[in-house]
Amino acid sequence: MSKNTPAFTLNEEQISTFLKEALEAVKTEEDPEVLNAYRKIFRKNVPFTLRSYIAAYLIKEFESQSFARSKPYNRRSNTRFSDRPRGYFSERQPVERPVLDPSESVSIFMSIGRSRRVFPRDIITLLIQNADISRERIGDIRILDNYSFVQVMSEDADSIIQKLNDFPYRGRNLLVSYSRKPEADDGVESGTQSSAEVGGNEQ
């Protein structure tokens, strides 16, 4: 055996699946406000130069209890992650999203969408961190190619528009406004800028 050959063999396919499930959960299920709380603790306690190693260590600890190895190796017993079942992420129920009363909420338009790799959690984080809006006051989020529609409480809309319109985000200044009218049959809400106009800002 070569000196550079590890004494154990990792199941790369299962670990890769775990990481992909984790990424999907962060993008679509997890509450950004909760994740930010964990993230602040992590950054406070882990030096920048060691963060990738700590991430690798945590994956190793999780994997050693949750996944089968193709070749076991000797390690000290550790039960800190033993309550996590195999396939933990895929078996979880999706995080419930707030449902806002239509009579007390409005839809706002944001000039950023899938073409800029925006997911619901990105918009939620943007609203929480830069518009001082709590998670429970953000409802349905509909992301299209170049723009998005976000349901918020009516009393928060003016403040959100004031704080986020012309706000620099991912290299562009956002356009944020009321959607104004109910959704049209073609899936584009009336009263907003046309998709061509918005698309020009996204390029």
C-alpha positions, 0 to 999 in steps of 0.5 A: 500500500502506498504511503499516500493511500488512506487506510479507509475508503469513503463512499463518495457517491453517498456523501455527494448525495448528502451534500446535494440534499443539504444544498437543496434544503438550504435553497428551498426549505430552511428558514434563513433567519434560523440559518443565519443564527447558526452561521453567526455562531460558526463564524464567531468560534471558527477561524476563517482559515479552518472553516473548510476543515471544520466543515469536512470534520462535521460531514465526517462525523455525520457520515460515520453514523449515517452512511455505510462505508465501503471499508470500515476504519478504526475510530473512537466511538462517537454518538453525537450524531447517532440520532440522525437517521440515514437519509436525514435530509430526504426524510424531513418534512418541508419547513412550513411557510407562512400563509398571509391573509390576502385581505391583509397582504399585497404583492410586490415586484422585484427585478431579479429572478432565476437568470441570476440564480435567485431562490426563495431563501435569497429573497427572504434573506434580503428582506430580513437583513435589508428591509427589517422584515420578520420571516412570518410577514413574508408569504408566497414567493414566485420567481420567474426568469428575470423577476419575482413577485413576493407577498408581504403584509400590506403595512410593510410594503411601503417600507420594503419598497423604500429600502430596497428600490435601487438597492445594489444586489449582485452587481445590479440595482434592484427595481422594487414596486407594487405589482398593483393589479391581479395576475394576468392570464399569461402569468405576468402581473399587470402594472409592472414593467414588461419582461423585455424591460426587466430582461434588459436590466438583468443582462 
